[in-house]
Amino acid sequence: MPKTDHSPGRGNRFTPPPIAPEDERSFERLYDPFMPAEGPPPRTLWPFMRWLIRGTGPAVWGLFAATVALGASEAFIAFAIGWVVDRAAATSPAEMFSTDWPWLLAIAGFFLVLRPGLMALTSGFISRSLYGGLYHLGVWRLHGHTLGQSMSYFEDDFAGRIAQKETQTAMAMTDVLVETLNAVSYGLAALIGAAIVLSAADWRLAVLLGVW
């Protein structure tokens, strides 16, 4: 049976059962969702966020890298389609397939293998690692801190309301982190990639995109 330490003020320390070595490389094992917190939660927002997500670096940076790559792939799609159209207009179909087949094969591999792989990787970080573990990590740390309070603390409020605040806070912090990484990093990568593609045609187009 897993062991649980109910020491007051330190949070519950859950020791997961042994797992097979190959499972260590899965999304779910990028961090321990039962890591104990380092001290009490801070009272200000940003330190509190760092306190809550401390230890999840591999999943957070993995999602950041995957979303940046996925955003950059959006710009490559525009570049690849433009290149194919230009080559089709400049050469005959037979000449295009005979001389440009390595590039056409690379573009096909991008659409059939690389881009779906990036989408699956991003989805894995979000659904299997962060949403699956970060929420539980937040609840675990908040609940462990709550258990260290005095009896008068629990007498001043309903236990169900205290537990509800723990779960709501953990879910809200998970949503903020995931959506920020997923939307902001993806959008910035797509915007920068689009600016690079436009600047290849005319640098003034990239300036207009930046102003927009």
N, C-alpha and C positions, 0 to 999 in steps of 0.2 A: 504493500500500500504506500502511496506517496506520503511523505512526512510534512507536517505543517507545524510551524513555530508560531505560537500565539503570544509572543512576548509583547507586553503593552508598549505602545509608542514606537515600535520598530516595524510594524506591519507584519503580515503573514508571509512567511518564507516557505514557498511551495517548491519541493524538489521533484521535478518530473521523473517519470519512470524511465529506465534505460531505453534507448532507441537504437535502431540499426544505423551503422555509420553512413550508409547511403542517404538516410533521411536528413542528415545534418546539412545537406546541400539544398534542401527544399526551401521554398519561400517561407514556410511556417517556422523554420529554425534559424532565420537570420538574426533573431534576438530572442531572449527569454522573456515571455510576457509576464513572468512572475518575479522579475528582478525587484529587490527591495529598493525603496527610495533612499536617497542620501539626505537625511535630516527632514525637518518639517517643510511643508510647502510654503514658498514665498508669498508675500501679500500683494505683489505687483504683477502685472500681466505677463510681460516677457520672461522674467525669471521663473514665473510659475509654469509657463509653457515649456521652458528648458528643463525644469524639474520633472515635469510630467513625461516628457519624451526622451529623457536621458537614457542612453543605451540602445536606441533604435537607429543609430547612424547607418549601418549597412543597408537597411530597407529604405531609409529616407534618401540617401545619396543614390541608391540604385534606381529609385523611382525618378529622381531628378535627371539622372543620365538617360534613362529610357525615354522620358517625355521630351527632353531636348533633342534626342536623336529622331524621335517621331515627328517633332515639329520641323526639324531640318529636312526630313523626307518630303514634307509638303512642298517645299521650295524645289526640291529635286524633281518632283513630279512635273511641275511647270517647265523646268528646264528640259527634261527628257521629252515631253510632248512637243515643245518648240523645236528641239533638235530633229526629231523624227519628221515633223512637218516640213522643215527647211530642207532636209535631205531628200524627202519624197518629191519636193517641187524642183530640186536641182538635178536629180538623176532619174533614170528609168528604174522601174521596179526590179528588173533583172540585175542591173548594175548595183543597185542599193543592197540587195541581198547577197551579192557575191563579194562586195568590198566591205560592207559595214556589218556583216553578220556577227562579229564579236561584240560590237556595241549593242546591237539589237538583242543578243542573247543576255548581255549583262542587264539591260533594262528589263527584259522579261523576268530574270532572276530577282531583280529588285521588287517587282510587283507581285511575284508569286511566292517568294521565300522571305526576303529581308523585311519588307514592310509588314506582312502578316506576323512575322516573328517579333518585330518591335511592338506591335499591338498586343500580342499575347504576353510579352514580357511586362509591358505597362499594366495590363489587366491583372497579371499575377502579383505584382508588387502591391497594387491597390486592394484587390479583393482577398488575396490569400495571406498577405503579410501585414499590411497596415490596418485595414479594416478588421481583419481577423484577430490581430494581436494587440494593436495599440489601444483599442478600446478596453480590452481586458487589463492591460497594463495600467491604464489610468484608473480604472475602478479599483484594482488591487491596491495601488498606492494610496488613493484617497481613503479607501476603506481601512487600510492599515493605520493611517494617521488618525482616523476617526475612533478606532478601537482604543487608542491611547488616551482618550479624554476621560475626565472624571465622571462620576455618576450624575452629578448635578447638570452636566452638559446634556445628557440624554433626558433628564427630567424636564428640561426647558422646551423641548420640541418633540414631535412625534417621530418615532424611529423610522416609519415608512417615508416620511418627508425627507429625513436625512439621507436615507438610501437613494431616494429619487434624485436628490441633488448630486450625489456621487455619480450616478449613471448618466444624468444629463450633462454634467460637466465633462466627463470622459468622452462622450459621443460628440459634443460640440467641439472639443479640442481636436478630435480625430478628423472631423469634417473640415475644420479650418486648415489643418496641415495638408491633408490629401488634396483638397480642392485648390489650395494655393499652389502646391507643387504641380498638380496636373494641368491647371489652367494657365498660370503665369509663366512657368518655364516653357510650356508648349507654345504659348502665344508669342513669347519673346523669340524663341528659336525660329518659328515660322516667319516672323516679321523680319528678323535679321537675314534669314535665307532669301526671302523675297527681295529685300533690298540689294543683296549681292547679285541675284539674277537680273534685276532691272538695271543695275549699274553696268552690267555687261552690254546692254543695249544702248543706254544713255545714262550718264551719271546724274543728270537732272531728274530723271524719273525716281531714282533712289532718294534724292533730296525731297521731292514732293511726298514720297511715301513716309519719310521720316517726319516731315511737318504734320502730315495727317495723323 
